[in-house]
């Protein structure tokens, strides 16, 4: 698969050049980011490994950075932009595998 849009349904794993994986449940509007074990100490982001409210998929195309709007549920902060390095693959996954 080459791209996802905000109105896509289903569950997907988006893998970046750094081997970080973004698990997207577009039915329930959830995101979970898992950093590559090799880079985990250097590339850790707030709430990695936890379910995060996904507000909007802005851009999700192979060869481009992943750009998402998320809600980290921080007081006074409604939206956060999360951007990755270039995407190398987008894979559909069964819903049962989205929860790590």
DSSP file (Angstrom, degrees, kcal/mol; ACC not computed):
  #  RESIDUE AA STRUCTURE BP1 BP2  ACC     N-H-->O    O-->H-N    N-H-->O    O-->H-N    TCO  KAPPA ALPHA  PHI   PSI    X-CA   Y-CA   Z-CA
    1    1 A X              0   0    0      0, 0.0    89,-0.6     0, 0.0     3,-0.1   0.000 360.0 360.0 360.0 140.0    0.0    0.0    0.0
    2    2 A X        +     0   0    0      1,-0.2    60,-2.6    87,-0.1     2,-0.3   0.682 360.0   7.5-101.2 -21.2    1.4    3.4   -0.9
    3    3 A X  E     -A   61   0A   0     58,-0.2     2,-0.3    87,-0.1    -1,-0.2  -0.997  48.5-151.7-160.2 156.3   -0.8    5.9    1.1
    4    4 A X  E     -A   60   0A   0     56,-2.4    56,-0.5    -2,-0.3     2,-0.3  -0.970  14.9-158.1-126.8 147.0   -3.5    6.4    3.7
    5    5 A X    >   -     0   0    0     -2,-0.3     3,-1.8    54,-0.1    53,-0.1  -0.777  35.5-102.7-117.2 168.8   -5.9    9.3    3.9
    6    6 A X  T 3  S+     0   0    0     51,-0.4    52,-0.1    -2,-0.3    -1,-0.0   0.759 120.7  52.4 -63.5 -24.6   -7.8   10.6    7.0
    7    7 A X  T 3  S+     0   0    0     50,-0.1    -1,-0.3     2,-0.1     2,-0.1   0.356  82.0 117.2 -95.5   7.2  -11.0    8.9    5.8
    8    8 A X    <   -     0   0    0     -3,-1.8     2,-0.3     1,-0.0    -4,-0.0  -0.428  54.6-145.9 -67.3 147.2   -9.4    5.4    5.4
    9    9 A X        +     0   0    0     -2,-0.1     2,-0.2     2,-0.1    -2,-0.1  -0.844  50.4  45.6-114.1 156.6  -10.8    2.7    7.6
   10   10 A X  S    S-     0   0    0     -2,-0.3    16,-2.4    82,-0.0    17,-0.5  -0.635  83.9 -62.6 113.6-171.8   -9.0   -0.2    9.2
   11   11 A X  E     +B   25   0B   0     82,-0.5    82,-2.3    14,-0.2     2,-0.3  -0.934  49.4 174.5-122.3 142.1   -5.7   -0.8   11.0
   12   12 A X  E     -BC  24  92B   0     12,-2.5    12,-3.0    -2,-0.4     2,-0.5  -0.967  28.1-138.9-145.7 154.4   -2.3   -0.3    9.7
   13   13 A X  E     -BC  23  91B   0     78,-2.7    78,-2.7    -2,-0.3     2,-0.6  -0.989  19.1-162.9-116.0 123.3    1.4   -0.3   10.6
   14   14 A X  E     -BC  22  90B   0      8,-2.7     8,-2.9    -2,-0.5     2,-0.4  -0.931   7.5-161.6-107.0 121.8    3.4    2.6    9.1
   15   15 A X  E     -BC  21  89B   0     74,-2.5    73,-3.1    -2,-0.6    74,-1.5  -0.881   4.0-155.6-109.2 134.7    7.2    1.9    9.2
   16   16 A X  E >   - C   0  87B   0      4,-2.3     3,-2.1    -2,-0.4    71,-0.2  -0.492  35.7 -96.5-102.5 173.1    9.7    4.8    8.8
   17   17 A X  T 3  S+     0   0    0     69,-2.2    70,-0.1     1,-0.3    -1,-0.1   0.762 125.1  56.5 -59.3 -26.3   13.4    4.8    7.6
   18   18 A X  T 3  S-     0   0    0     68,-0.2    -1,-0.3     2,-0.1    18,-0.2   0.418 118.9-112.3 -85.4   2.5   14.5    4.7   11.3
   19   19 A X    <   +     0   0    0     -3,-2.1     2,-0.2     1,-0.3    18,-0.1   0.574  69.0 146.0  73.8  12.1   12.5    1.5   11.8
   20   20 A X        -     0   0    0     15,-0.1    -4,-2.3    16,-0.1     2,-0.4  -0.547  38.7-144.7 -71.6 147.0   10.0    3.2   14.1
   21   21 A X  E     -BD  15  34B   0     13,-3.1    13,-3.1    -6,-0.2     2,-0.6  -0.958  10.9-159.9-120.8 134.5    6.5    1.8   13.7
   22   22 A X  E     -BD  14  33B   0     -8,-2.9    -8,-2.7    -2,-0.4     2,-0.7  -0.951   9.5-155.5-111.7 112.4    3.3    3.7   14.0
   23   23 A X  E     -BD  13  32B   0      9,-3.4     9,-1.8    -2,-0.6     2,-0.5  -0.807  15.1-167.6 -89.6 116.2    0.3    1.5   14.7
   24   24 A X  E     -BD  12  31B   0    -12,-3.0   -12,-2.5    -2,-0.7     2,-0.8  -0.927  17.6-171.5-112.2 120.7   -2.8    3.3   13.4
   25   25 A X  E  >> +BD  11  30B   0      5,-2.7     5,-2.1    -2,-0.5     4,-1.0  -0.888   8.9 178.9-104.9  97.4   -6.3    2.2   14.2
   26   26 A X  T  45S+     0   0    0    -16,-2.4   -15,-0.1    -2,-0.8    -1,-0.1   0.618  75.5  59.8 -80.2 -11.6   -8.3    4.5   12.0
   27   27 A X  T  45S+     0   0    0    -17,-0.5    -1,-0.2     1,-0.1   -16,-0.1   0.904 119.4  26.8 -76.3 -44.8  -11.7    3.0   13.1
   28   28 A X  T  45S-     0   0    0    -18,-0.1    -2,-0.2     2,-0.1    26,-0.1   0.434 108.2-122.5 -97.8  -1.0  -11.1    4.0   16.7
   29   29 A X  T  <5 +     0   0    0     -4,-1.0    25,-2.8     1,-0.2     2,-0.3   0.948  61.4 142.5  60.3  53.6   -8.9    6.9   15.9
   30   30 A X  E   < -DE  25  53B   0     -5,-2.1    -5,-2.7    23,-0.2     2,-0.4  -0.923  33.1-164.2-125.6 151.3   -5.9    5.7   17.9
   31   31 A X  E     -DE  24  52B   0     21,-2.2    21,-2.6    -2,-0.3     2,-0.4  -0.980   5.4-176.6-130.9 142.7   -2.1    5.8   17.4
   32   32 A X  E     -D   23   0B   0     -9,-1.8    -9,-3.4    -2,-0.4     2,-0.4  -0.962  11.8-156.9-138.6 125.4    0.7    3.9   19.1
   33   33 A X  E     -D   22   0B   0     17,-0.4    16,-2.3    -2,-0.4     2,-0.5  -0.865   6.4-171.4-104.3 133.2    4.3    4.6   18.2
   34   34 A X  E     -D   21   0B   0    -13,-3.1   -13,-3.1    -2,-0.4     2,-0.1  -0.981  16.5-142.9-124.2 117.8    7.0    2.0   18.8
   35   35 A X        -     0   0    0     -2,-0.5     5,-0.1   -15,-0.2   -15,-0.1  -0.461  30.8 -93.0 -79.3 149.4   10.6    3.2   18.4
   36   36 A X    >>  -     0   0    0    -18,-0.2     4,-0.8     1,-0.1     3,-0.7  -0.374  33.9-126.8 -54.7 134.0   13.3    1.0   16.9
   37   37 A X  T 34 S+     0   0    0      1,-0.2     3,-0.4     2,-0.2     4,-0.3   0.837 109.3  55.5 -56.9 -32.4   15.1   -0.8   19.8
   38   38 A X  T 34 S+     0   0    0      1,-0.2    -1,-0.2     2,-0.1     3,-0.2   0.862 118.3  32.1 -67.8 -36.1   18.4    0.4   18.4
   39   39 A X  T X> S+     0   0    0     -3,-0.7     4,-2.5   -21,-0.2     3,-1.0   0.323  85.9 110.4-103.6   6.6   17.3    4.1   18.5
   40   40 A X  T 3< S+     0   0    0     -4,-0.8     4,-0.3    -3,-0.4    -1,-0.2   0.838  77.7  48.8 -56.5 -39.8   15.0    3.9   21.5
   41   41 A X  T 34 S+     0   0    0     -4,-0.3    -1,-0.3    -3,-0.2     3,-0.1   0.782 119.6  37.8 -73.6 -24.6   17.2    6.0   23.9
   42   42 A X  T <4 S+     0   0    0     -3,-1.0    -2,-0.2     1,-0.1    -1,-0.2   0.748 120.5  40.5 -96.3 -26.7   17.8    8.8   21.3
   43   43 A X  S  < S+     0   0    0     -4,-2.5     2,-0.2    -7,-0.2    -2,-0.1   0.025  74.7 143.1-115.8  27.1   14.4    9.0   19.6
   44   44 A X        -     0   0    0     -4,-0.3     2,-0.3    -3,-0.1   -10,-0.0  -0.501  28.7-166.2 -73.0 132.8   11.9    8.7   22.4
   45   45 A X    >   -     0   0    0     -2,-0.2     3,-1.8   -12,-0.1   -10,-0.1  -0.820  36.6 -76.7-115.1 158.0    8.8   10.8   22.1
   46   46 A X  T 3  S+     0   0    0     -2,-0.3    -1,-0.1     1,-0.3     0, 0.0  -0.283 116.0   6.9 -54.1 130.7    6.1   11.6   24.8
   47   47 A X  T >  S+     0   0    0      1,-0.2     3,-2.0     2,-0.1   -14,-0.3   0.670  83.3 172.1  67.7  23.4    3.8    8.7   25.3
   48   48 A X  T <   +     0   0    0     -3,-1.8    -1,-0.2     1,-0.3   -14,-0.2  -0.354  69.2  22.4 -56.0 139.9    5.7    6.2   23.1
   49   49 A X  T 3  S+     0   0    0    -16,-2.3     2,-0.3     1,-0.3    -1,-0.3   0.415 107.2 100.8  81.4  -2.2    4.2    2.8   23.5
   50   50 A X  S <  S-     0   0    0     -3,-2.0   -17,-0.4   -17,-0.2     2,-0.3  -0.793  82.4 -99.0-112.0 156.0    0.8    4.1   24.7
   51   51 A X        -     0   0    0     -2,-0.3     2,-0.4   -19,-0.1   -19,-0.2  -0.582  42.7-168.8 -71.0 133.8   -2.4    4.6   22.9
   52   52 A X  E     -E   31   0B   0    -21,-2.6   -21,-2.2    -2,-0.3     2,-0.4  -0.958  28.7-104.9-125.8 142.5   -2.8    8.3   21.8
   53   53 A X  E     -EF  30  71B   0     18,-1.0    18,-2.4    -2,-0.4     2,-0.6  -0.538  32.7-146.4 -68.1 122.8   -6.0   10.0   20.4
   54   54 A X  E     + F   0  70B   0    -25,-2.8    16,-0.2    -2,-0.4     3,-0.1  -0.835  22.3 174.5 -94.4 119.1   -5.6   10.5   16.7
   55   55 A X  E     -     0   0B   0     14,-2.4     2,-0.3    -2,-0.6    15,-0.2   0.883  63.5  -7.0 -90.6 -46.5   -7.2   13.7   15.5
   56   56 A X  E     - F   0  69B   0     13,-1.9    13,-2.7   -27,-0.0     2,-0.8  -0.980  48.8-137.0-156.3 138.8   -6.2   13.7   11.8
   57   57 A X  E     + F   0  68B   0     -2,-0.3   -51,-0.4    11,-0.2    11,-0.2  -0.876  29.2 174.8 -90.1 107.1   -4.0   12.0    9.3
   58   58 A X  E     -     0   0B   0      9,-1.8     2,-0.3    -2,-0.8    10,-0.2   0.916  67.1  -2.8 -82.4 -46.7   -2.5   15.0    7.5
   59   59 A X  E     + F   0  67B   0      8,-2.0     8,-2.8   -54,-0.1    -1,-0.3  -0.949  59.2 162.8-151.2 126.9    0.0   13.1    5.2
   60   60 A X  E     +A    4   0A   0    -56,-0.5   -56,-2.4    -2,-0.3     2,-0.4  -0.708  25.8 136.7-146.9  88.7    0.8    9.4    5.0
   61   61 A X  E >   -A    3   0A   0      4,-0.3     3,-2.1   -58,-0.2    26,-0.5  -0.998  58.2-103.0-137.5 138.2    2.6    8.4    1.8
   62   62 A X  B 3  S+g   87   0B   0    -60,-2.6    26,-0.2    -2,-0.4     3,-0.1  -0.365 111.1  26.2 -57.4 133.9    5.5    6.1    1.2
   63   63 A X  T 3  S+     0   0    0     24,-2.9     2,-0.3     1,-0.3    -1,-0.3   0.393 112.0  83.4  90.6  -2.2    8.6    8.3    0.5
   64   64 A X  S <  S-     0   0    0     -3,-2.1    23,-2.3    21,-0.1    -1,-0.3  -0.871  88.3 -91.1-127.2 159.8    7.3   11.2    2.6
   65   65 A X  E     - H   0  86B   0     -2,-0.3     2,-0.5    21,-0.3    -4,-0.3  -0.433  41.1-116.0 -66.4 145.9    7.2   12.1    6.3
   66   66 A X  E     -     0   0B   0     19,-0.8    18,-2.3    -6,-0.1     2,-0.5  -0.729  33.4-168.4 -78.9 128.3    4.2   10.9    8.3
   67   67 A X  E     +FH  59  83B   0     -8,-2.8    -8,-2.0    -2,-0.5    -9,-1.8  -0.980  12.3 167.1-126.0 121.0    2.3   13.9    9.5
   68   68 A X  E     -FH  57  82B   0     14,-2.8    14,-2.8    -2,-0.5     2,-0.5  -0.921  31.9-138.8-129.0 152.3   -0.4   13.5   12.1
   69   69 A X  E     +FH  56  81B   0    -13,-2.7   -14,-2.4    -2,-0.3   -13,-1.9  -0.973  35.9 176.1-106.6 127.3   -2.4   15.7   14.5
   70   70 A X  E     -FH  54  80B   0     10,-3.0    10,-2.4    -2,-0.5     2,-0.6  -0.849  31.9-132.5-129.8 162.9   -2.8   14.0   17.9
   71   71 A X  E     -F   53   0B   0    -18,-2.4   -18,-1.0    -2,-0.3     8,-0.1  -0.956  16.0-177.5-117.6 110.0   -4.3   14.8   21.3
   72   72 A X        -     0   0    0     -2,-0.6    -1,-0.1   -20,-0.1     6,-0.1   0.409  44.0-121.0 -85.6   2.1   -1.8   14.0   24.1
   73   73 A X        +     0   0    0      5,-0.2     2,-0.4     1,-0.2     5,-0.1   0.906  57.1 156.4  56.4  45.3   -4.4   15.0   26.7
   74   74 A X  B >   -I   77   0C   0      3,-0.6     3,-2.1     1,-0.0    -1,-0.2  -0.842  52.4 -98.6 -98.4 138.0   -2.2   17.7   28.2
   75   75 A X  T 3  S+     0   0    0     -2,-0.4     3,-0.1     1,-0.3    -1,-0.0  -0.324 107.2   6.2 -56.7 128.9   -3.8   20.5   30.1
   76   76 A X  T 3  S+     0   0    0      1,-0.1     2,-0.6    -2,-0.0    -1,-0.3   0.427 108.2 100.4  80.2  -1.0   -4.1   23.6   27.8
   77   77 A X  B <   +I   74   0C   0     -3,-2.1    -3,-0.6     1,-0.2    -4,-0.2  -0.944  39.7 172.5-121.1 110.1   -2.9   21.8   24.7
   78   78 A X        +     0   0    0     -2,-0.6     2,-0.3     1,-0.2    -5,-0.2   0.900  67.0  19.6 -84.0 -42.9   -5.6   20.6   22.3
   79   79 A X        -     0   0    0     -8,-0.1     2,-0.4    -7,-0.1    -1,-0.2  -0.946  56.1-168.5-131.2 149.6   -3.5   19.4   19.4
   80   80 A X  E     -H   70   0B   0    -10,-2.4   -10,-3.0    -2,-0.3     2,-0.5  -0.998  21.1-134.2-132.1 137.6    0.1   18.3   18.8
   81   81 A X  E     -H   69   0B   0     -2,-0.4     2,-0.5   -12,-0.2   -12,-0.2  -0.808  19.7-165.9 -90.1 126.9    1.6   17.8   15.4
   82   82 A X  E     +H   68   0B   0    -14,-2.8   -14,-2.8    -2,-0.5     2,-0.4  -0.967   9.6 179.6-114.8 124.4    3.6   14.6   15.2
   83   83 A X  E     -H   67   0B   0     -2,-0.5   -16,-0.2   -16,-0.2     2,-0.2  -0.977   5.4-168.0-128.3 136.9    6.0   14.3   12.2
   84   84 A X  E     -     0   0B   0    -18,-2.3     3,-0.1    -2,-0.4     2,-0.1  -0.523  30.3 -96.0-108.6 178.1    8.3   11.4   11.3
   85   85 A X  E    S-     0   0B   0      1,-0.2   -19,-0.8    -2,-0.2    -1,-0.2  -0.253  76.7 -42.3 -79.5-175.9   11.1   10.9    8.9
   86   86 A X  E     -H   65   0B   0    -21,-0.2   -69,-2.2   -23,-0.1     2,-0.3  -0.126  60.2-121.7 -58.9 141.9   10.2    9.3    5.5
   87   87 A X  E     -Cg  16  62B   0    -23,-2.3   -24,-2.9   -26,-0.5   -71,-0.3  -0.628  23.8-176.6 -80.3 136.4    7.8    6.3    5.4
   88   88 A X  E     +     0   0B   0    -73,-3.1     2,-0.3     1,-0.3   -72,-0.2   0.656  66.8   3.4-105.7 -23.6    9.2    3.1    3.9
   89   89 A X  E     -C   15   0B   0    -74,-1.5   -74,-2.5   -28,-0.1     2,-0.4  -0.988  48.4-155.7-161.3 153.2    6.1    0.9    4.1
   90   90 A X  E     -C   14   0B   0    -89,-0.6     2,-0.4    -2,-0.3   -76,-0.2  -0.989  21.7-175.6-130.4 120.3    2.4    0.9    5.0
   91   91 A X  E     -C   13   0B   0    -78,-2.7   -78,-2.7    -2,-0.4     2,-0.2  -0.964  22.5-132.4-122.5 130.1    0.9   -2.5    5.9
   92   92 A X  E     -C   12   0B   0     -2,-0.4     2,-0.3   -80,-0.2   -80,-0.3  -0.548  30.7-171.2 -71.0 144.7   -2.7   -3.4    6.7
   93   93 A X        -     0   0    0    -82,-2.3   -82,-0.5    -2,-0.2     2,-0.1  -0.972  30.5 -95.5-135.4 151.8   -3.0   -5.5    9.9
   94   94 A X    >   -     0   0    0     -2,-0.3     3,-2.2     1,-0.1     4,-0.5  -0.418  38.9-118.0 -62.5 142.9   -5.8   -7.4   11.6
   95   95 A X  G >> S+     0   0    0      1,-0.3     3,-1.2     2,-0.2     4,-0.5   0.801 111.5  65.2 -53.1 -33.8   -7.4   -5.3   14.3
   96   96 A X  G 34 S+     0   0    0      1,-0.3    -1,-0.3     2,-0.2     3,-0.2   0.723  99.4  53.0 -66.2 -20.7   -6.4   -7.9   16.9
   97   97 A X  G <4 S+     0   0    0     -3,-2.2    -1,-0.3     1,-0.2    -2,-0.2   0.558  86.4  81.3 -91.1  -8.4   -2.7   -7.1   16.3
   98   98 A X  T <4 S+     0   0    0     -3,-1.2     2,-0.7    -4,-0.5    -1,-0.2   0.873  78.5  74.3 -67.4 -36.0   -2.9   -3.4   16.8
   99   99 A X     <        0   0    0     -4,-0.5    -1,-0.1    -3,-0.2   -67,-0.0  -0.696 360.0 360.0 -79.3 115.3   -2.7   -3.7   20.5
  100  100 A X              0   0    0     -2,-0.7    -1,-0.2   -51,-0.1    -2,-0.1   0.472 360.0 360.0 -78.0 360.0    0.9   -4.6   21.4
